[in-house]
Amino acid sequence: MRSTRNRLWPSNYADDKKKNMRLDAGSQVGDKYEVIVQPNKGADNVSVKKAAEANSHQILAKVVVNKNR
């Protein structure tokens, strides 16, 4: 497993407020990659913002995808 943590979406940090969540590329798992959903600290949604303030690195969801498909 190799760590490749990079932001996938939204690519513009200025959009964090209205998008509320972000998608990050996680670790490589064999020939597949993790996609991780995390809350944004600057989110408009109060619940999401509170969750991010408590732990901005928390993982709300994670999937493994084949990037070649």
C-alpha positions in Angstrom: 0.0 0.0 0.0 1.4 3.4 -1.0 0.1 6.7 0.3 -0.8 9.3 -2.5 -3.0 11.6 -0.5 -4.0 14.4 -2.9 -7.1 16.5 -3.3 -9.3 15.3 -6.2 -12.4 17.6 -5.8 -13.1 20.4 -5.5 -9.7 21.4 -7.0 -10.3 25.1 -6.1 -10.0 25.6 -2.3 -12.2 28.7 -2.7 -15.1 26.2 -3.4 -14.7 24.5 -0.1 -17.4 26.6 1.6 -20.2 25.8 -0.8 -19.1 22.2 -1.5 -18.9 21.2 2.2 -17.0 18.0 1.5 -13.8 17.1 -0.4 -12.6 14.0 -2.2 -9.0 13.0 -1.7 -6.9 10.3 -3.4 -5.9 7.9 -0.7 -3.4 5.0 -0.8 -2.7 2.7 -3.7 -4.1 -0.8 -3.0 -2.6 -3.1 -5.5 -3.6 -1.7 -8.9 -6.5 0.3 -7.4 -6.7 3.6 -5.5 -8.7 4.7 -2.5 -11.0 7.8 -2.8 -11.7 9.4 0.6 -14.5 11.8 1.6 -13.6 14.3 4.2 -15.4 17.4 5.7 -14.2 20.9 4.9 -13.4 23.2 7.8 -14.9 26.2 5.9 -18.2 24.4 5.0 -21.5 26.3 4.8 -23.3 23.4 6.4 -23.1 23.8 10.2 -23.0 20.1 11.0 -20.2 19.4 8.4 -18.2 22.4 9.7 -18.5 21.2 13.3 -17.3 17.7 12.3 -14.3 19.2 10.4 -13.4 21.5 13.3 -13.4 18.4 15.6 -11.2 16.4 13.2 -10.5 17.7 9.7 -8.8 14.4 8.8 -11.7 12.2 9.7 -12.8 9.8 7.0 -16.6 10.0 6.3 -16.4 7.4 3.5 -13.8 5.5 1.6 -14.0 3.4 -1.6 -11.4 1.6 -3.7 -11.6 2.3 -7.5 -9.8 1.2 -10.6 -8.5 4.4 -12.1 -8.2 2.8 -15.5 -11.9 2.2 -16.0 
